[in-house]
Amino acid sequence: MKLQPQLHAVMEKLSNNEGDTLEIDDAWIERAGEDLKASLRRQFTRRDDEFRLRASNMGKSLCQLQMAKSGAVPERKDYNFIMRMMHGDAIEVIMDLLLKIAKADITGGKSKISLDLGDTIIKGEDDIHIDNKVYDIKSSAPYSFDLKWKKGLDALKSDDPFGYIGQLVGYSVAQDLDTGGWIVVCKSTGQVVVVDADFSDAEKDKVIADIKMKATALKEGWAFERCFEPVDDFFNRKFTGSKKLGMNCSFCDFKKTCWPTAKLLPQPRSKAKEPKMNWYVQYEGVEL
């Protein structure tokens, strides 16, 4: 049975007060409680560490990594950032428990990895192994859940601003395991989708080559270059005369350093009471 239907079936029973029909070991619940406490302690004691290339950032763009290494000051995070982080940790703990109840073939996880790139070794920790494949557990906002995750691997390949593909492939190659994919939970609706990631050897080689390039660039101090350019802004399929930062730049902690004239403004021509806000470098034909 496929992983996604397994999870949906268990969740459907639990949603209808039929937990007594499932095998639920109390030790699993105790383990989940301990894991949640550990994650809270970690979130409450986080601090800024010296930059290094690590598993959690090896899929990010080179320009973002160069900014971080240069000592550029990142934007101060919104007050609700910590809530999003704790929410994501809690979802990972709960999903791990649900996978056990669903009788998924859990073959490992929380493994310390070392990806040897020759001159650089990248360390990190993965989420879970199922059927001897590496999976990441992710939480998602409704927008990304509907427009990306539910559309499968091809949608992620076309737009991966957070470097999820590089991270997953790096974890798998470091352990000589296949990539399984992502188990994604919508933070708003509780919906769950499993995105299978069956990469060819050529695709994996390309991802690892990109990570090696970034490791070399950081070590040798290559000159900084932006990896992305602004994109045309459209409303109702008509160009608004504006140019905005794409997804990669909009979510970057260093966008105000890299794009000092960019301004967060409402989308032109929108009649909505609360129009969509974008980071613009050109607004209705005027350079900012």
Secondary structure, 3 states (H helix, E strand, C coil): CCHHHHHHHHHHHHHCCCHHHCCCCHHHHHHHHHHHHHHHHHHHCCCCCCCCCCCCCCCCCHHHHHHHHHCCCCCCCCCCHHHHHHHHHHHHHHHHHHHHHCCCCEEECCCEEEEECCCCEEEEECCEEECCEEEEEEEECHHHHHHCHHHCHHHHHHCCCCCHHHHHHHHHHHHCCEEEEEEEEECCCCCEEEEECCCCHHHHHHHHHHHHHHHHHHHHCCCCCCCCCCEEEEECCEEEEEEECCHHHHCCCCHHHHCCCCEEEECCCCCCCCCCEEEEEEECCEEC
